[in-house]
Amino acid sequence: MASPQMRVQSETPTPAGKGRRSALRLLSIERTDEIYPVLLEEIVALGHPRALIAKVNFETSEIAPSASLNCSKALLQRFETTLFSMENPLARILHTLEPELVPGRAKRGVDYYHHPLIYRNSTACWEAERARSGKCVAVENYHCHLKLQLQQQVCSICDMRAYAAMAVVEVKREATETDIAELRALIELANRYLSRLFKVEHYQHRMLDMEITITQMQTVMESMTDPVILTDPQHRVITQNKAAERYFRLPEDVSEGRVRAVELNNLLFSAALSSMAVSGTDSSRDMTLVDAIEGDEVLFEAVSAPSFAPDGRRTGMVTVLRDVTDLRRADEELRANYEKLRQAEEVVRQDRDRLNLVIENVGDPIVVCDRDAKVALLDPLALELLGSESGRSTLNMRNQSKLDAYITKFTYSFSDRESAPIQLTHPATLQEVEYDARSGKIYDERGLVAYTVTVLRDLTSVRRLEQLKMERRMLEMEKFAAAGRLAGTIAHEVNNPMEAIKNCIFLLTDQIKPEAGPVYEILKAETERVARIVRQMLGLYRNTEQVGNFDVNSVVEDTLMLFARQLDRSGIRVDRELNELPPALGSADQIRQVLSNLVVNAKDSMNQGGVLRVRTRKARKHDFTEVIRILVADSGCGISSGMLRTMFEPFVTTKGERGTGLGLWIVKGIIENHGGKLKVRSQPDRGTVFSIELPSVA
Amino acid sequence: MKHKHHILVVDDEPNVLVTYRLILQQRGYRVSAAVSSEEARQAITNDGIDLVLCDLSLEKQENGFDVIEFARQKDSQVPAVLLTGYATPEANDRAHELGIPVLFKPIDINELLETISALLRENYEQHEATG
């Protein structure tokens, strides 16, 4: 490109003498605002009395003098106008852009030479050149002698606002054509220099703007916590932020480990960039870098984007490294959680299968209904009773409607559980079966009924079982009675001979020689013992007759009456509390035997007197069956813990010669045969409590 | 005691019968022993009886109640004691109605002796009162 200086010389006639000096003076100016004063001085130096420059303010459209030489205030005021005041020569000439000699006011007879100064150049600026566009406003102003239009005085290439001004010169009186030409050449030269300086200043402003932008960008970069790196096309680092320096810049206190870490990081990074550049498609890559300060390994995802110059050249890459250590960890956790969830799901599935298996094997029909009492699930047995959607017999439907009535009532009731007897006909046997329907509710999280579950228990089988139990108990009692009868028969047979022996021994009292005394005593004691055993066995025999319903309270009363005198004689107070009882089933005589044995034991344990407490009451067990409880408590000597273990075995006694060891054994046998329970609690020197539980006749 | 009380002992076991007789004689009673209801009736018919001590179950279909009733036909106030190894509830009830104490074998001899003397004293006092 040719130098502007050369162009000036070729276009304008070579100024001679004074003109050349002016040209050189103008050329030496480096700032736009210095042009006008020098121009004015040079104009005056040409012999013209005064001159001024009026500038166009594009913001306000005002035209006002900005520099002047030898001008009065009044004169200057004459040149204040606006671009729209077309009657004013200033505005008019600015629109025509043709220099013009305007005659002054008639009285003074001076002419004013008006020369418009606008941004114009014969060659396009750098930017326009690069953009390969002739639309540079300077060139347009140069070539086209268009009227000055405000909005057009902005360069479409570089957005630069052009300048417009008017040089006004009061022409010397004896001015010739040559003088005017000379003036014109001077002003145009000045304008040419002004245009150049204006462009340079524009570039300078642009440069300052860019510096600001760069600083802003750097601030943005630094403020990013992720490492950001700018590289050139050869992957050399141009710039990087602090976060990146941690990994890629050699630290000042050069320790070998850090240096190696940084070198390795750089190597990894440029390798990653190269491979990304080669593949052309990948824009991200994972890499593990070592934190040069902490020494930790950090997993990064490098995201790169190529950077381009305005002309489309590749200038390098911008790479942002994202610390994905936490992200990956979160990802792993997510995976682990997913796995856990899957396992939980498996457990739930297994539970469900197991539950299904349980339901299938309960052996009772199960009906699950939803909140509207509509059947949701049936087990195979219930299906048999109620039929399926596809096939339903009249019987099925009758069963269904019976069950519906019950379940609907339960579903809309306030109770959590319900049980009721319900008669259904079994389709296979055509027999009416009595079921015990037991229902419960399942609530959802809002506390509303979600499902009801109803289990139908076949009561006939339960009844049959109860019957069987009862029969077995009767059989047991019968067996005990038979054993008792056998024992009784034997005892009866032994009884008479023994009576004779006993009487003989009595008769021999006082007739025994002293040396035979001990033998006689043994004979007497052992005989008495046999007598007691026989008596006990006969008691068993005596009391095995009638089995039926009886009132426990009256048996207790009888027994206590029987022993009233004996107890009274022993100084024992009887404390009885007999509550109303349902009838018991069994042998009243056997229970009398039981009570007799317990009362005798109690009496024997209270040598020094005491209290015998007898209490009866009815009680309800967990399964709602009613039982009769009998309590016999004494305040006697109690039973040792060793004895508690063996006291119910036959022939175990604490009464020595006087006891048979059969009493409690018989008690236990009788209670067990009645389907009852016998419990004992005892504390030495405090007393003993026997509690008996007998089933009642429901 | 001015006169010895006459007690009739009835038991179908001869050995037992002998021992009762000996014990009662030792206690100073006049004792007639009968091994059957037949013998017992004879004794009652032949002699005045102050007390009948009788086993409940005798030979064949006879029982102590028959003997006692026979005795009471002669003397409606005559006291009696029943001895038994085993008594049905009916027998128990009947004895109770008739006011006859029942003693179960094996018998406590002291209790037997006490019962007998009490009954005799009671009967004697009544006798004195009425006639």
HADDOCK unambig.tbl for C-alpha pairs under 7 A between the chains (distance, minus, plus):
assign (segid A and resid 492 and name CA) (segid B and resid 85 and name CA) 6.25 0.50 0.50
assign (segid A and resid 495 and name CA) (segid B and resid 85 and name CA) 6.97 0.50 0.50
assign (segid A and resid 495 and name CA) (segid B and resid 105 and name CA) 6.83 0.50 0.50
assign (segid A and resid 495 and name CA) (segid B and resid 106 and name CA) 6.44 0.50 0.50
assign (segid A and resid 496 and name CA) (segid B and resid 16 and name CA) 6.81 0.50 0.50
assign (segid A and resid 499 and name CA) (segid B and resid 16 and name CA) 6.38 0.50 0.50
assign (segid A and resid 499 and name CA) (segid B and resid 106 and name CA) 5.67 0.50 0.50
assign (segid A and resid 500 and name CA) (segid B and resid 15 and name CA) 6.02 0.50 0.50
assign (segid A and resid 500 and name CA) (segid B and resid 16 and name CA) 4.53 0.50 0.50
assign (segid A and resid 500 and name CA) (segid B and resid 19 and name CA) 6.19 0.50 0.50
assign (segid A and resid 503 and name CA) (segid B and resid 19 and name CA) 5.63 0.50 0.50
assign (segid A and resid 504 and name CA) (segid B and resid 19 and name CA) 6.19 0.50 0.50
assign (segid A and resid 507 and name CA) (segid B and resid 23 and name CA) 6.15 0.50 0.50
assign (segid A and resid 531 and name CA) (segid B and resid 106 and name CA) 5.80 0.50 0.50
assign (segid A and resid 535 and name CA) (segid B and resid 106 and name CA) 6.66 0.50 0.50
assign (segid A and resid 538 and name CA) (segid B and resid 86 and name CA) 6.93 0.50 0.50
assign (segid A and resid 542 and name CA) (segid B and resid 86 and name CA) 6.34 0.50 0.50
